[in-house]
Amino acid sequence: MDPGTLEPYPDQWAYMSSLGRMSPREAERAAGQAGRVLVGSEVKRLGAAVSSATRPVPAPVIRARLGAGMRLEQAELTPGLAATLRHAASMNNPLFYERQRMRASTWNVPRFLHSFDETIDGGLILPRGLIDTVAALAEEAGSDLEVTDERSAGAEPVVTRTPRVARFSSTDPARARTSLVGTHLLYRLAWMRISARCTMSVLL
């Protein structure tokens, strides 16, 4: 696209063939200017777009709704804040870098794993654990964060304990001793059978 007229070139390949090749030093300089992509816990500050000097005015209040996740309305976010929040809700994919170190193909292996979602009605769903990060970034952008907790408080479980009644009377000590001795023998026999089976399995 011609930067002066913003019209596409008639022959894209002819224009690209007229461009000079970058030297290795120029390629390293361009990569250094681009910098490393920060994701996850590395995101501490609001990232600004470098491709445009336009800085949209942030919304005075950003509303967050806590449920299974944390929902923000993308209409209330500036492009820079929305992109920074997506980076904060992402992480490096170890499989991608493992295959890259092995000089194996990384086709169809994402470089980043994303834990955010975007709804069709313009919502950005983030993990609830990022609420402190969202508050800090919103303050840096010049907005106040208004949080509405929509989580269910639940109900206190009702636990009833039914006492177990002994099958023998405490006034009959002889019967009680006989019952306890019989139960003890049954446990001993069961344990001996289990031990015998384990020994046979080891020997086999």
Secondary structure, DSSP 8 states (H G I E B T S, - for coil): --TTT----S-HHHHHHTS----HHHHHHHHHHH-----GGG--S----SS--------SEEEEEESSSEEEEGGGS-HHHHHHHHHHTEEE-HHHHHHHHTT---TT--SEEE--EE-TTSEEEE-GGGHHHHHHHHHHHT-EEEEEE-----------------SS-TT-HHHHHHHHHHHHHHHHHHHHHHHHHHHHHHH-
